[in-house]
Amino acid sequence: MKLRLGGCGLLALVALSCGGSGGNVMTTPPDSGISATGMLGQPSTALISGNLIFVNASLDMMPEVTRTFGVLIDSGSPVLLIDPTLFGANPPMQIATTIDLGLLDAQGQPVVTIENAPAFQISTQMMDALGFGGILGGNVMRNFSVQLDYSAPMMEGFCLGCTASTTRTDVQSPGGVVDFTLAGGGNRAVGLSATLDSPVTDLPPSRIPVTVTIDGTDHLCIVDTGATVVSLRSTVYASLVADGRAQLTSGITIMTVAGASNAAVTRAKSITVGGQTVLDPSVMTIMSNDTDSLLMSISVEVNKQIDCLLGGSYLRNFLVTIDYPVGELHLQPYDTAPIPDEFRRVGFTIGLDVTGKHFVVQAVYPNTDAAAQGVMVNDEIVAVDGVTLSGFVASADATLDGALGTSKMITFGAMTGDASLANQTVSIKVDDLIPNP
């Protein structure tokens, strides 16, 4: 299972030092020069994958070159990040002055075009590893109210300019409302290595600090729509598992500033923000202490101790509206959770083989029905429940999620370690990898 750790974790490696003066706060963004034309308040076609939301976007950096690609909506990233090599260009580290980011509707027509959005380049290797083409970060989103709809009716999961819903019948209204003051920003070194000789830019505050109650204890956390799971400081994680609750310490791969790392995952008994409680959500920490390094750097930036990134395992339970100009986070609970728990699933994970053309078993969890039936690493997986696998790896892996007591029909390809599985469709039970505390 591959998860993504958001915040400045990705940023620090490829584009931006997490240190700097920081400490600035604001309530209403000043005139940034960023503007939007088109139909604000209309949803954009989006993909919901691994608790993350991606939009189809057209980035026109050069008049004769326009590409369409997936952009991650990431409130934990301070800046808009792109891979300029997608456009056949070799620009400086910061793309100068004017970038048009066109959010497209289902027919491919522009809904909103954002103008004068400063963007920073990110390495092709990192974009390839993550499987998308860019990140829409806080330096752009802070100028608007943005809404993330994890239920994604008609695949329209992102809306620039939308405010909290008063008309939806599938969510509670008003839900929880949390006031926030944007924090962080300041002068930062920019560049692929962020050395002392790197250019320096002045970033606006974009961090969203909120109080999060985890198993009855309050912690200051950053709202991070680019983190798949609520990510904890190691000491906070250790305090949770001290009671002996179940945890998963193998088979969990995290993309971090240092590349792929292993994580430990457990369940909190409850997480509450703004009076809105989610029971038994998954939480994690990175076993190499990269979570601590990331949270410490953000703490320096905002001049307060930050204990966690409030990520998708909590946020996915709500219609989330981040009204940046007003300084309000709206959490409207869905009547029915739109996304299944990713740790209640068939007991293996899906990745790509070395050619990048075939979906294969990446890891097998012990003591699961999958392990008992002889599923092995590198076994080829062709389809799940009769649907041929395609698209994002995270989307393919998510097809293994399910309800306890059910099974999935897994179709294996010719490349399998156990010949009895080759070209066969096998019923494999859904297991609970992390039983509730």
C-alpha positions in Angstrom: 0.0 0.0 0.0 1.5 3.4 -1.0 0.4 6.5 0.9 1.5 10.1 0.4 2.7 12.3 3.2 1.9 15.9 2.4 2.9 19.2 4.0 6.3 20.4 3.2 7.6 16.8 3.0 7.6 16.6 -0.7 8.6 20.2 -1.1 11.8 20.2 1.0 13.5 17.7 -1.4 12.7 19.2 -4.7 11.8 22.8 -4.5 11.7 24.6 -1.2 13.5 24.7 2.1 11.1 24.4 5.0 13.1 26.7 7.1 13.2 30.5 7.0 11.9 33.4 9.0 8.2 32.4 8.9 5.9 33.3 11.7 3.8 35.7 9.7 0.0 35.5 10.2 -2.9 36.9 8.3 -6.7 36.9 8.2 -7.5 38.2 4.7 -5.0 37.8 1.9 -3.6 41.1 0.5 -3.7 41.8 -3.2 -1.4 39.1 -4.5 -1.8 39.8 -8.2 -3.4 36.4 -8.6 -6.8 36.6 -10.3 -9.3 34.2 -11.8 -11.6 34.4 -14.8 -14.4 32.1 -15.8 -17.1 30.4 -13.8 -16.1 30.5 -10.1 -18.3 28.3 -8.0 -18.7 25.5 -10.6 -17.2 22.1 -9.8 -14.3 20.8 -11.9 -13.9 17.2 -13.1 -11.9 15.4 -10.5 -10.5 12.0 -9.6 -10.7 10.8 -6.0 -7.8 8.4 -5.4 -6.3 7.2 -2.1 -8.1 9.9 -0.1 -6.6 12.6 -2.4 -8.3 14.8 -5.0 -6.9 15.4 -8.4 -8.3 17.7 -11.1 -7.8 17.8 -14.8 -5.9 20.9 -15.6 -4.4 22.6 -18.6 -1.2 24.6 -17.8 -0.2 27.0 -20.6 3.3 28.0 -19.9 4.3 28.7 -23.5 1.8 30.0 -26.1 2.3 27.1 -28.4 2.4 24.4 -25.8 -0.6 23.2 -23.7 -0.8 19.9 -21.9 -3.5 18.4 -19.8 -2.5 16.5 -16.7 -3.6 15.5 -13.2 -3.0 18.1 -10.4 -3.2 17.3 -6.7 -5.1 19.6 -4.5 -2.7 20.0 -1.6 -3.4 22.6 1.2 -0.2 21.3 2.8 2.0 22.6 0.0 2.9 26.3 0.3 3.3 26.7 -3.5 2.1 25.6 -6.9 4.5 23.0 -8.2 4.8 21.8 -11.8 7.1 19.7 -13.9 8.2 22.2 -16.6 9.7 19.4 -18.8 6.2 18.3 -19.6 6.1 21.4 -21.8 9.4 21.0 -23.4 11.0 23.9 -21.5 13.9 24.4 -19.3 12.9 27.4 -17.1 14.6 28.7 -14.0 13.6 27.3 -10.6 10.7 29.7 -10.3 8.5 30.2 -13.3 8.4 33.9 -13.9 5.3 36.0 -13.2 2.4 34.6 -15.3 1.1 31.0 -15.2 -2.4 30.1 -16.4 -3.9 27.1 -14.7 -7.1 26.1 -16.5 -9.5 23.9 -14.5 -11.6 21.9 -17.0 -15.1 20.6 -17.0 -16.2 17.2 -18.2 -16.3 18.5 -21.8 -12.8 19.9 -21.6 -14.0 23.5 -21.5 -12.4 26.0 -19.1 -14.3 26.6 -16.0 -11.8 28.8 -14.3 -8.5 30.1 -15.4 -6.1 31.3 -12.7 -3.7 34.0 -13.8 -0.4 35.4 -12.5 0.1 32.3 -10.3 3.8 31.9 -9.3 4.9 28.3 -9.8 8.0 26.3 -8.9 9.5 23.5 -10.8 9.6 20.0 -9.5 11.7 17.2 -10.8 10.5 14.8 -13.4 11.6 11.9 -11.3 9.4 13.0 -8.4 6.4 13.6 -10.6 6.9 10.1 -12.2 7.1 8.5 -8.7 3.9 10.2 -7.5 2.1 9.6 -10.8 0.8 13.1 -11.6 1.9 16.3 -13.2 1.5 19.1 -10.6 0.4 20.3 -7.2 -2.0 23.2 -6.6 -0.7 24.7 -3.3 -1.6 27.3 -0.8 0.0 30.3 -2.5 -2.8 30.1 -5.1 -5.7 28.6 -3.1 -5.3 31.2 -0.3 -7.0 33.7 -2.6 -10.2 31.7 -2.8 -12.7 29.6 -1.1 -12.1 26.0 -2.1 -14.3 22.9 -1.7 -13.3 19.2 -1.7 -16.2 16.7 -2.3 -15.0 13.2 -1.5 -18.3 11.8 -2.5 -17.7 13.3 -6.0 -21.1 13.2 -7.7 -20.5 13.1 -11.4 -16.8 13.0 -10.7 -16.9 16.7 -9.8 -14.9 16.6 -6.6 -13.2 20.1 -6.5 -14.7 23.5 -6.7 -12.8 26.8 -6.7 -15.0 29.6 -5.3 -17.6 27.3 -3.7 -18.7 28.1 -0.2 -20.2 25.7 2.4 -23.4 24.0 1.1 -26.8 24.8 2.5 -28.7 22.8 -0.2 -27.0 19.4 -0.2 -29.3 16.7 1.1 -26.5 14.2 1.6 -24.5 16.2 4.2 -25.3 17.8 7.5 -25.7 21.6 7.6 -24.1 23.6 9.0 -21.7 20.9 10.3 -18.6 22.0 12.1 -17.0 25.5 11.5 -13.4 26.1 12.7 -11.9 29.6 12.5 -8.3 29.7 11.4 -5.6 32.3 10.8 -3.1 31.5 8.0 0.4 31.1 9.3 3.9 30.5 8.0 5.4 31.9 4.9 8.4 34.2 4.8 11.7 34.2 3.0 12.6 30.7 1.7 15.5 29.3 -0.3 14.3 27.9 -3.6 16.0 25.2 -5.7 16.4 21.5 -6.2 18.8 21.4 -3.2 17.8 24.6 -1.4 21.5 25.5 -0.5 22.7 28.8 0.8 23.4 29.9 -2.7 19.9 29.2 -3.9 17.6 32.0 -4.9 15.3 33.3 -2.1 11.6 34.1 -2.5 9.1 35.6 -0.1 6.2 33.2 0.3 2.8 34.3 1.7 1.3 32.5 4.8 -0.6 29.5 3.7 -0.6 27.0 6.6 -3.9 26.2 8.2 -3.4 25.4 11.9 -6.3 23.9 13.8 -6.8 22.2 17.2 -7.3 18.5 16.8 -8.4 16.2 19.7 -6.9 12.7 19.4 -8.1 10.2 21.9 -9.1 13.0 24.3 -5.9 15.0 24.0 -5.6 18.3 22.1 -2.9 18.8 19.5 -2.2 21.7 17.1 -2.2 20.3 13.5 -2.0 21.5 10.0 -4.9 20.8 7.6 -3.2 18.8 4.8 -5.4 17.7 1.9 -2.3 16.2 0.3 -1.7 13.6 3.1 -3.6 10.4 2.6 -3.6 9.5 6.3 -3.6 11.6 9.5 0.2 11.7 10.2 1.5 12.0 13.8 4.6 13.1 15.6 6.3 9.9 16.8 5.7 10.7 20.5 2.0 11.1 19.9 1.9 7.9 18.0 3.8 6.1 20.7 1.3 7.3 23.3 -1.6 5.8 21.3 0.0 2.3 20.9 1.2 2.1 24.4 -2.1 0.4 25.4 -1.2 -2.5 23.1 -3.7 -1.7 20.3 -3.1 -3.3 16.9 -0.7 -1.7 14.5 0.7 -2.4 11.1 4.4 -2.0 10.6 5.1 -3.7 7.3 3.9 -3.3 3.8 3.2 0.4 4.2 5.2 2.6 1.8 5.3 6.4 2.1 6.6 9.0 -0.3 8.7 11.4 1.7 11.5 14.0 1.2 13.9 11.0 1.2 11.9 9.0 -1.3 10.1 5.8 -0.2 10.0 5.1 3.6 8.2 2.6 5.7 5.4 3.7 8.1 3.6 2.3 11.1 -0.1 2.6 11.1 -2.7 2.2 13.9 -6.2 3.5 14.7 -7.1 6.4 17.0 -10.2 5.7 19.0 -11.5 9.1 17.9 -10.4 12.4 16.2 -12.5 15.5 16.8 -12.2 18.9 15.0 -14.7 21.6 15.5 -17.1 19.3 17.3 -17.0 16.8 14.4 -15.8 13.3 15.5 -14.6 10.4 13.4 -14.4 7.1 15.2 -11.5 4.6 14.6 -9.7 6.6 11.9 -6.3 5.3 10.7 -3.2 7.3 11.8 0.4 6.8 11.0 4.0 7.8 11.7 7.1 7.2 9.5 9.4 4.7 11.1 12.5 6.7 9.9 11.3 9.7 11.9 10.7 11.7 8.7 7.3 12.7 10.1 9.1 14.3 13.1 11.5 16.2 10.8 8.7 17.5 8.7 6.6 18.6 11.6 9.6 20.2 13.3 10.3 22.2 10.2 6.7 23.4 10.0 6.7 24.2 13.7 9.7 26.5 13.1 7.9 28.1 10.2 4.7 28.9 12.2 6.4 29.5 15.5 4.2 26.9 17.3 4.6 23.2 17.9 2.7 21.2 15.3 1.9 17.6 16.2 0.2 16.2 13.1 -1.0 16.7 9.6 -4.8 16.4 9.4 -5.1 14.3 6.3 -7.5 12.2 4.3 -8.4 9.5 6.7 -10.2 12.1 8.7 -11.2 14.7 6.0 -12.8 12.1 3.6 -15.7 11.8 6.0 -16.8 15.4 5.2 -17.7 17.8 2.5 -14.7 20.1 3.2 -14.8 23.8 2.5 -11.7 25.9 3.2 -12.7 29.5 3.0 -9.3 31.1 2.9 -10.3 34.8 2.7 -12.8 34.4 5.6 -10.6 32.1 7.6 -13.1 29.3 8.1 -12.8 25.5 7.7 -16.2 23.9 7.2 -16.7 20.2 7.9 -20.1 18.9 6.8 -20.4 15.2 7.6 -21.7 12.9 4.9 -24.8 10.9 5.7 -23.0 7.9 4.3 -19.2 7.7 4.2 -18.2 8.0 0.6 -14.8 6.2 0.8 -14.2 2.8 2.3 -11.5 2.2 4.9 -8.3 1.4 3.0 -7.2 -0.9 5.8 -10.2 -3.2 5.4 -9.3 -4.8 2.2 -8.0 -7.9 0.5 -4.6 -8.7 2.1 -2.1 -7.5 -0.5 -1.1 -4.3 -2.2 -0.9 -3.5 -5.9 2.0 -1.8 -7.7 3.6 -1.8 -11.2 6.2 -4.2 -12.5 9.6 -3.0 -13.6 8.3 -2.2 -17.1 5.6 0.0 -15.7 3.0 -1.8 -17.9 1.6 -4.5 -15.6 -0.1 -4.4 -12.3 1.5 -6.8 -9.8 1.3 -7.7 -6.1 3.6 -5.3 -4.3 3.3 -6.8 -0.8 1.3 -9.5 0.9 0.1 -9.0 4.5 0.7 -12.0 6.8 -2.3 -13.8 8.5 -4.7 -12.8 5.7 -6.8 -14.9 3.4 -4.6 -13.7 0.5 -1.5 -15.1 2.2 -3.3 -18.4 2.9 -4.3 -18.8 -0.7 -0.7 -18.4 -1.9 -0.7 -14.9 -3.3 3.0 -13.8 -3.8 4.9 -10.6 -4.5 5.1 -9.9 -8.2 2.0 -12.0 -9.1 0.3 -10.2 -12.0 -3.2 -8.8 -11.3 -5.4 -8.3 -14.3 -8.8 -7.4 -12.9 -10.8 -7.1 -9.6 -14.5 -8.0 -9.5 -14.4 -8.3 -13.3 -13.1 -4.8 -13.9 -9.8 -4.6 -15.8 -7.2 -2.6 -13.9 -6.1 0.7 -15.5 -5.1 4.3 -14.6 -3.4 5.4 -11.3 -1.8 2.7 -9.2 -3.6 4.2 -6.2 -6.9 3.8 -8.0 -6.1 0.2 -8.9 -5.0 -0.6 -5.3 -8.2 1.0 -3.9 -10.3 -1.7 -5.7 -9.1 -4.1 -3.0 -10.9 -2.1 -0.3 -14.2 -3.6 0.9 -16.5 -4.4 3.8 -15.6 -7.1 6.4 -17.4 -10.4 5.6 -17.2 -9.8 1.9 -14.8 -11.2 -0.8 -13.3 -9.8 -4.0 -12.9 -11.8 -7.2 -9.2 -11.4 -8.2 -8.2 -12.3 -11.8 -4.5 -13.2 -12.0 -2.4 -13.0 -15.1 0.1 -15.4 -16.5 3.0 -14.1 -14.4 2.4 -15.7 -11.0 4.6 -17.5 -8.5 2.0 -20.1 -7.9 1.1 -21.8 -11.2 -2.4 -22.7 -9.8 -3.3 -19.0 -9.7 -2.1 -18.2 -13.3 -4.9 -17.0 -15.5 -7.4 -17.8 -12.8 -10.1 -15.8 -11.0 -10.1 -16.5 -7.3 -12.4 -15.3 -4.5 -10.3 -13.8 -1.7 -11.8 -12.5 1.6 -11.5 -8.9 2.8 -9.5 -8.7 6.1 -9.3 -6.0 8.8 -5.5 -5.2 8.8 -5.9 -3.0 11.9 -8.7 -4.0 14.2 -10.4 -1.2 16.1 -8.7 -0.2 19.4 
